[in-house]
């Protein structure tokens, strides 16, 4: 049993190393730089070792995205719980945009790169659902008699749009807080 435990630990460590290296490389140089050849060189293992953990680069990107969704849910939850009920939506909006700004390549893996991850349906991965639940709980504090589901979807879409446009320098710099304030005031109805 000791040998098997050691092998499982080593496999888990390699898996973690591959994920961490892919994320770091993508943040430094973009997802185009993340290739099995490049990862193998960075982690000092052969390409077949990477394929033992991930059948394709798409699978690796999807695993990174799932981790990101879990991290986003945690960041949103912390912001929501730290804020008062009347300020939860502002806090969550700021946490969302800060998360996206802190890890643009991670955000790309989550929202702009093609994956098999789906938000609709019954088989939503837990990490995806957790982030949506945090958005929903914050929006519920200001929804009043409005449809909370639709309002949450609009809030999320607006945050994503603001994030994408800001990242691509399509909006005036320095007005992020004003845009979030305006968005939240419009959500209140």
Secondary structure by P-SEA (a helix, b strand, c coil): caaaaaaaaaaaaaaaaaaaaaaaaaaacccccccaaaaaaaacccaaaaaaacccaaaaaaaaaaaaaaaaaaaaaaaaaaccccaaaaaaaaaaaaaaaacaaaaaaacccccccccccccccaaaaaaaaaaaaaaaaccccccaaaaaaaaaaaaaaaaaaaaaccccccaaaaaaaaaaaaaac
